[in-house]
Amino acid sequence: MGLHEAVALLWPRGPLTLSSLRTAIANGDLGHARIAGRIYTTRAALAAMSECRRISAPEGGPPSEADWEAHLASLLPGRGGRGG
């Protein structure tokens, strides 16, 4: 099916759009075929893209509890953060 058809069929009111699917293709997350200048995909490729999968942690590993608390404190007003 064409990308317009996929969006209309599966996400008529969002959250994904034609632009979202094109971005997924560019990132290698959505299987597709280019035929005569048009882009096509399958329900199976869309389902595979939508599966939950583990994403590796950023360099240095996940933030510690102390890092998270410091970040929250910087956002809250009256605790030395930007909020006031």
N, C-alpha and C positions, 0 to 999 in steps of 0.2 A: 504494500500500500504506500501511497505517497505520504510525505510528512504532513501535508495539509489534512489528508484523510485521517491520519493517526491522531492529530490534535482534535479534530472535530468529533471523532468517534470516542476517544478515551478521556479527553479532558476538555469538553465543550465550554466549561466555565473556569478553567484553570486547574491547577496551578501551573501546568506546563504549557508552553506556547511553541510556535514554530521556531522561534529564536532559541528556546531552551533545547529543543531537539538538535538543532544545528550545532549548538555549543557542545552537547553530549557527543556528537559525531566527531567534532574537532578534538575533543579530549580522549577519544578512543573508547568511550563508554557505551556507544550505541552502534551495533552492527548495521550495515547499510550497503546498498549497491547504487552506483551511479550509472544510469542508462539514458543515453541521448540527452545528457545535460540535466536530467531530473534525478532526484534522490528518492530511493525507496527503502523501506524497512519491513520487518515482519512483526507479527504479534509476539512471536517467541523472542525476537531481539529486544522488543520493548519490555517484555517481562524480565528478561535477563538484566537489562539496565536497571530495573526497578528493585531488584533483590537487595536486601540488606547485606552488606559485607563489611568485614573489618577493615578499617583504614589505619595504616601504620601511624604511630605517634610522630610528632615533629621532632627534629633533631634535638637531642638532649633529653628526650623522654617527656612524659606528661608532667604538668606542673604539680608541685607538691601542695599539700593542704595549706601550708604557711603562705605560699605564693598566691594561692586562690584567696585566702583571707585578706592579704595585703591589697590585692586587686579590688576586692569588694569594699574594703575600708576607704580606698581612694575614690570610690564612686559615691559613697554615702555622705550626706551633708553633716557637718558638725564633727567629723572624725578626721579632719585634716585633709580631706579630699577636695576635689574640684567643686563638689556640690554646695559648698558654703561653709 
